Amino acid sequence: MIDYKKYISIDPNIRFGKPCLTGTRISVYDILSWLASGMTTNQILEDYPELTEIQVQASLSYAADREHKLKVA
């Protein structure tokens, strides 16, 4: 799994503190929702050429890690 900490940052002044790709205002949620809606990584990269494939993968790694740590009470 990619070390997403190199690519994801949380800043309370950017997108209300949502996890975003470092140096952008594109949130992990944005990436996940585009993928969930059927977009491919290549389509995302075509629409947002400032992104890289590794940033998209880092978003998936972040979501997987967060899900893994989720505890049900």
C-alpha positions in Angstrom: 0.0 0.0 0.0 1.2 3.5 -0.8 2.4 5.7 2.0 -0.4 8.2 1.6 1.0 10.6 4.2 3.3 11.9 1.5 0.4 12.9 -0.7 -2.6 13.7 1.6 -2.7 16.6 4.0 -5.3 18.1 6.3 -5.4 21.9 6.7 -8.3 23.5 8.5 -8.1 26.4 6.1 -8.5 24.2 3.0 -11.9 22.6 2.3 -12.9 22.9 5.9 -10.2 20.5 7.1 -11.1 17.6 4.8 -8.2 15.4 3.7 -6.9 16.8 0.4 -4.2 16.0 -2.0 -1.2 18.1 -0.9 -0.9 21.3 -2.8 -4.4 21.1 -4.2 -8.0 21.8 -3.1 -9.0 18.3 -4.4 -10.2 16.2 -1.5 -9.9 12.4 -1.0 -13.7 12.4 -1.1 -13.7 14.0 -4.6 -11.4 11.3 -5.9 -13.4 8.5 -4.3 -16.7 9.9 -5.6 -15.3 10.2 -9.1 -14.1 6.6 -9.0 -17.4 5.4 -7.5 -19.4 7.1 -10.3 -17.5 5.1 -12.8 -14.6 7.4 -13.8 -11.3 5.6 -14.5 -8.0 6.9 -13.2 -7.1 7.9 -16.7 -10.3 10.0 -17.1 -9.6 11.7 -13.8 -6.1 12.5 -14.9 -7.4 13.8 -18.2 -9.8 16.2 -16.4 -7.3 17.2 -13.8 -3.9 17.1 -15.4 -2.3 18.6 -12.3 -2.9 15.2 -10.6 -0.8 12.1 -10.9 -1.7 8.5 -10.8 0.1 8.0 -7.5 -2.1 10.7 -5.9 -5.2 8.8 -7.0 -3.7 5.6 -5.5 -2.8 7.5 -2.3 -6.5 8.5 -2.0 -7.5 4.9 -2.2 -4.8 3.9 0.4 -6.0 6.6 2.7 -9.6 5.4 2.5 -8.6 1.8 3.0 -6.5 2.7 6.0 -9.3 4.7 7.5 -11.8 1.9 6.9 -9.4 -0.6 8.5 -9.2 1.6 11.7 -12.9 2.1 11.9 -14.4 0.5 15.1 -18.0 -0.4 15.6 -19.3 0.2 19.1 
